[in-house]
Amino acid sequence: MLKMMKEPGCWRVIMKTFKQYLIAEGKYPTWVRVSVGVMALKIKNLSDRIENEKDPKIQNVLIAKQNKLLAYMNGLGIATGTDDKRLMQRMRTKGLN
């Protein structure tokens, strides 16, 4: 959200407004924003459960679930970052399966 401005003899850092930030970053579909929010909450919940779990086998199962969510979030990040419509559609239809 910072923007560098060249002034005579020096650089100046200017904070972008939220509206400028949204325009620069692009608008993602609602399903992406909602999905990422829900997954972030699930990942946090899984982290808490992993820390509190004593049984290593159950911890491994929880870690596997957490890794699956993280991988899906990374895929969404790549799809939105590269504007890959085909990957976005595939991520949407396949889901976490």
C-alpha angles and dihedrals in degrees: 000000000000122000126198117223123195112224126175106290099356149039121250126202116221126188114233119228117246090252091053089048092053092049092048094046095044128231118279123208115270092244090059094050093046093044093051092048093051093045092050089055091047091050091051090049091049091049090055092047092049091052093049097043117099099188110086093208092056089044089056092051091050091047090052090053090048092050091051091055092046091050091051091049090051090051091052090049091053092045094051095039094054096035089235103169093184093054091045091054092046091050090050097049098039095043114176095330 
